Amino acid sequence: GPGVYEGPFGDVLKKIKIVSVFSCGCTMLGMPVLAAVGNPDVDLLWRCAIAFTVSSFAVGTTAVLWWVTQPYITSIRLRRDDPAAPGKKARVSMDVEQYSLFARKKIANVKFGDADAVELVRLGQTIA
């Protein structure tokens, strides 16, 4: 259907999510290795503590990025369903597109009668 809204930051958001998940994965794989084969002058307990701290930071920042960007809509498109019987009105709905944690497109179909008003609960979340 025709595009009603195109989010200005959709491409940037997708790239940021890919980089964030990739760096988190590399950190989660690399830190245990570095703790195991790291500097032998540093006690193993301290190496594990550093690896845990760095890994926690990687997971935490990726989780915060996901939480903050979760409500961002990259595009909205109108969809008109064909009427079932002659003389009936076509139902209008909209396809709302967002990105998942792993930067995959998620498309939800929302019928206009199903939409409700919501309270704004996140900093910076507005309707323009």
C-alpha positions in Angstrom: 0.0 0.0 0.0 1.0 3.6 -0.1 3.5 4.8 2.4 2.1 7.1 5.1 5.2 7.4 7.3 8.9 6.7 6.8 11.0 7.0 10.0 14.1 9.1 9.3 16.4 7.0 11.4 15.4 3.5 10.2 18.6 2.7 8.3 20.8 4.2 11.1 18.9 2.2 13.7 19.4 -1.0 11.8 23.2 -0.5 11.5 23.5 0.4 15.2 21.6 -2.7 16.3 23.8 -4.9 14.1 27.0 -3.4 15.5 25.7 -3.7 19.0 24.7 -7.3 18.8 27.9 -8.2 16.9 30.1 -6.5 19.5 28.2 -8.1 22.4 28.6 -11.6 20.8 32.3 -11.0 20.3 32.7 -9.9 23.8 30.8 -12.8 25.2 33.0 -15.2 23.2 36.3 -13.4 23.7 36.2 -12.6 27.4 36.2 -16.2 28.7 39.1 -16.9 26.4 41.1 -13.9 27.6 40.3 -14.8 31.2 41.6 -18.4 30.7 44.8 -17.5 28.7 45.4 -14.0 29.9 48.3 -12.6 31.9 49.5 -15.3 34.3 50.8 -12.7 36.7 47.2 -11.7 37.4 45.2 -14.2 39.6 42.6 -16.2 37.7 39.9 -14.9 40.0 40.7 -11.3 39.0 40.8 -12.2 35.3 37.4 -13.8 35.6 36.0 -10.8 37.5 37.2 -8.5 34.7 35.8 -10.8 32.1 32.4 -10.8 33.9 32.4 -7.1 34.3 33.2 -6.4 30.6 30.6 -9.0 29.5 28.0 -7.5 31.8 28.6 -4.1 30.3 28.3 -5.5 26.7 25.0 -7.2 27.5 23.7 -4.3 29.5 24.3 -1.7 26.7 22.8 -4.0 24.1 19.7 -4.5 26.3 19.4 -0.7 26.9 19.7 0.0 23.2 16.9 -2.6 22.5 14.7 -1.1 25.3 15.1 2.5 24.1 14.6 1.8 20.4 11.8 -0.8 20.8 8.9 1.6 20.2 10.6 3.2 17.1 8.5 2.7 14.0 10.4 2.7 10.8 7.4 2.9 8.5 3.6 2.8 8.3 1.7 1.7 5.2 -2.0 1.7 4.6 -3.7 -1.5 3.5 -7.2 -1.7 2.1 -8.8 -5.1 2.2 -11.1 -6.1 -0.6 -14.7 -6.1 0.6 -16.1 -9.7 1.1 -19.4 -8.9 -0.6 -20.5 -6.3 -3.2 -21.7 -3.1 -1.6 -19.6 -3.6 1.6 -16.9 -1.2 2.5 -13.3 -2.2 2.3 -11.6 -2.4 5.7 -8.6 -0.2 6.2 -5.7 -1.2 8.3 -2.0 -0.3 8.5 1.2 -2.3 8.4 3.5 -1.0 11.1 7.2 -1.9 10.6 9.8 -2.0 13.3 13.2 -3.7 13.9 13.8 -6.6 16.3 16.8 -6.9 18.6 18.7 -8.6 15.7 17.7 -5.9 13.2 15.1 -8.1 11.4 12.0 -6.4 10.2 8.8 -7.0 12.3 5.6 -6.1 10.6 2.4 -5.9 12.6 -1.0 -5.3 11.0 -3.2 -2.9 13.0 -6.8 -2.4 12.3 -8.0 1.2 13.0 -10.7 -0.1 15.3 -8.1 -2.0 17.4 -5.9 1.0 18.2 -6.1 2.6 21.6 -4.6 5.6 23.2 -1.5 4.8 25.3 0.3 6.7 28.0 3.8 7.9 27.2 6.1 6.0 29.5 9.5 6.4 28.0 11.8 9.4 27.9 11.7 11.0 24.5 8.8 8.9 23.2 6.4 11.3 21.4 4.0 11.3 18.5 4.8 13.9 15.9 
